[in-house]
Amino acid sequence: MAPRRHRLRRFLVLLAAVAIAAAVVDRVASGPSLSPLRARIVAVARSQLGYRTDPADTYCNRFSAYWYAGIADCGNANRNEEWCADFAAWVWKQAGAEVDYQLAPGFLNSDSASFYVWGVDHGTWHPVGSHYTPQPGDVAVYGLDLTSVTADHVAIVTGATSNPDAPDVINGDGDRTGFSVVEAGDDQAFADVQGHGGRLSGYVAPSAPRSTS
């Protein structure tokens, strides 16, 4: 009988170890819970994966058309301009984040650097090297030049990796899997453009709309 009791004890210990390991794996896999706003931003961005411009091989897109930005020479309801920032602003807007879009300094618009300026004005800009941990729903800014206040690209952060300088993102107007598409970028340290784009410069966190009451 003694050997049987030992086997039973070892079996119970093994079950307990498996249960503990499963709980740890589940906790790590799920990660910290997102705020409702950040969860909506990620969901909206992911819902657009695979979108392509129309006509093909142009920058004619529906996100710029939403903002009535760009040139109306597409032969349809789309409008023509490079649109990574228009996409990011559209995602934030659809998810319920604060978005003031105007073609003027201090507002979000088709200029990628507008997210940097907006982030500085709202206190949500976090440059690379500031020890900020990127969170899903942030906008990553690439190739920022503070002298000219220009940037190469922006993208929606969908996951924080172990390296804060290389987040998982969704790009509007991406060029790696096709010409001017919505595509995912894993561990993306550089702008998702043809060739070798600008390095990650920092992050802009979203804000909930201010109450009008």
C-alpha positions in Angstrom: 0.0 0.0 0.0 2.8 2.4 0.7 4.0 2.6 -2.9 0.5 3.3 -4.1 0.2 6.2 -1.6 3.5 7.6 -2.8 2.3 7.4 -6.4 -0.9 9.2 -5.5 1.0 11.9 -3.6 3.3 12.4 -6.6 0.3 12.5 -8.9 -1.4 15.2 -6.8 1.8 17.2 -6.6 2.1 17.0 -10.4 -1.5 18.2 -10.9 -0.9 21.1 -8.6 2.2 22.1 -10.5 0.4 21.9 -13.8 -2.4 24.1 -12.5 0.0 26.7 -11.2 1.9 26.7 -14.6 -1.3 27.0 -16.5 -2.4 30.0 -14.4 1.0 31.7 -14.9 0.9 31.1 -18.7 -2.7 32.4 -18.9 -1.8 35.5 -16.9 1.3 36.3 -19.1 -0.6 35.6 -22.3 -3.5 37.8 -21.5 -1.4 40.6 -20.1 -2.7 43.6 -18.2 -6.3 44.5 -19.1 -6.7 47.4 -21.5 -8.9 50.4 -20.9 -12.2 50.3 -23.0 -10.8 53.2 -25.1 -7.5 51.4 -25.9 -9.3 48.1 -26.6 -11.6 49.9 -29.1 -8.7 51.5 -30.8 -7.0 48.2 -31.4 -10.2 46.5 -32.5 -10.9 49.3 -35.0 -7.4 49.2 -36.4 -7.5 45.4 -36.8 -10.8 45.6 -38.6 -9.2 47.4 -41.4 -6.3 45.0 -42.1 -6.0 44.2 -45.8 -7.6 47.5 -47.0 -6.2 48.7 -50.3 -6.5 51.9 -52.1 -8.9 52.4 -55.0 -7.8 52.8 -57.8 -4.9 50.5 -57.1 -1.4 51.9 -57.3 -2.6 55.3 -56.2 -3.0 56.9 -52.8 -6.7 57.3 -53.2 -8.2 56.1 -49.9 -11.4 56.4 -47.8 -9.7 57.6 -44.6 -8.5 60.9 -46.2 -11.9 61.2 -47.8 -13.5 60.9 -44.3 -11.5 64.1 -43.3 -12.1 65.7 -46.7 -8.3 65.9 -47.1 -6.2 65.4 -50.2 -7.2 65.8 -53.8 -10.5 64.7 -55.3 -9.0 63.1 -58.5 -9.7 59.4 -57.9 -12.9 59.0 -60.0 -14.8 57.8 -56.9 -15.5 59.0 -53.4 -11.9 58.5 -52.3 -9.4 61.3 -52.0 -5.7 61.2 -53.0 -2.9 61.7 -50.5 -0.4 59.7 -48.4 -2.6 58.6 -45.6 -0.9 57.0 -42.6 -1.8 59.9 -40.3 -5.3 60.2 -41.7 -5.7 56.5 -40.9 -4.4 56.8 -37.4 -6.6 59.8 -36.7 -9.6 58.0 -38.2 -9.0 55.0 -35.9 -8.8 57.1 -32.8 -12.0 59.0 -33.9 -14.0 55.8 -34.5 -12.9 54.4 -31.2 -14.0 57.5 -29.3 -10.7 59.2 -28.6 -10.3 63.0 -28.6 -9.5 64.1 -32.2 -9.5 67.6 -33.4 -8.6 67.4 -37.1 -7.8 70.6 -39.0 -5.1 71.5 -41.5 -3.5 73.9 -39.0 -0.7 73.8 -36.4 -1.7 72.1 -33.2 -4.3 69.9 -34.7 -4.2 66.3 -36.0 -4.1 66.1 -39.8 -2.4 64.3 -42.7 1.1 65.5 -41.5 2.6 62.6 -39.5 4.4 65.2 -37.3 1.0 66.6 -36.3 0.7 63.7 -33.8 4.0 64.7 -32.2 2.8 68.4 -31.9 -0.6 67.2 -30.6 1.0 64.9 -28.1 3.3 67.7 -26.8 0.3 70.1 -26.4 -1.7 67.5 -24.6 1.1 66.1 -22.4 0.9 62.6 -24.0 4.2 62.6 -26.0 6.7 60.0 -24.9 10.1 60.1 -26.7 12.2 57.0 -27.2 14.5 56.7 -24.2 12.1 58.2 -21.7 11.5 54.7 -20.1 7.8 54.9 -21.2 6.2 51.5 -21.9 4.2 51.7 -25.0 0.6 50.5 -24.7 -1.9 49.3 -27.3 -3.8 52.2 -28.7 -0.8 54.6 -28.7 0.4 56.1 -32.0 4.0 55.4 -32.8 5.8 58.2 -34.6 8.8 57.4 -36.9 11.5 59.5 -38.3 10.8 62.7 -36.4 12.9 65.7 -37.3 12.6 68.4 -34.7 14.4 70.9 -36.8 11.9 70.9 -39.5 9.1 69.4 -37.4 8.5 66.6 -39.9 8.1 62.8 -39.5 8.2 59.8 -41.9 5.3 57.8 -40.6 2.8 57.0 -37.9 1.2 53.7 -36.9 -1.3 52.3 -34.3 0.4 50.3 -31.5 -1.4 46.9 -31.0 1.1 45.3 -28.6 4.0 46.2 -26.4 7.0 43.9 -26.9 9.9 43.3 -24.6 11.7 46.0 -26.6 9.9 49.4 -26.3 11.9 50.5 -29.4 10.2 47.9 -31.6 6.4 47.7 -30.9 3.8 45.6 -32.7 1.7 48.0 -34.9 -0.9 48.3 -37.6 0.2 50.6 -40.4 -2.0 52.7 -42.7 -0.5 53.4 -46.1 2.0 50.5 -45.5 4.3 49.3 -48.3 5.8 45.9 -47.2 3.0 43.5 -48.3 1.7 45.7 -51.1 1.4 49.3 -52.3 -0.4 51.6 -49.9 -2.3 49.0 -47.7 -3.3 48.5 -44.1 -0.9 45.9 -42.7 0.5 44.6 -39.5 4.1 45.2 -38.5 5.7 43.0 -35.8 8.6 44.4 -33.7 8.6 47.4 -36.0 11.5 49.7 -35.2 11.5 51.6 -38.5 8.8 53.2 -40.6 6.8 50.9 -42.8 7.7 52.5 -46.1 9.6 51.4 -49.2 13.3 51.0 -48.4 14.6 51.7 -44.9 12.3 54.2 -43.2 12.9 56.4 -40.2 13.6 54.9 -36.8 11.0 55.0 -34.1 11.0 58.4 -32.4 8.3 58.0 -29.7 4.7 57.5 -28.8 1.6 59.6 -28.4 -1.1 58.3 -26.0 -4.8 58.8 -26.8 -7.1 60.9 -24.7 -10.8 60.5 -24.0 -12.9 63.4 -25.2 -13.2 66.3 -22.8 -16.6 66.6 -21.1 -18.7 69.5 -22.4 -20.8 69.7 -19.3 
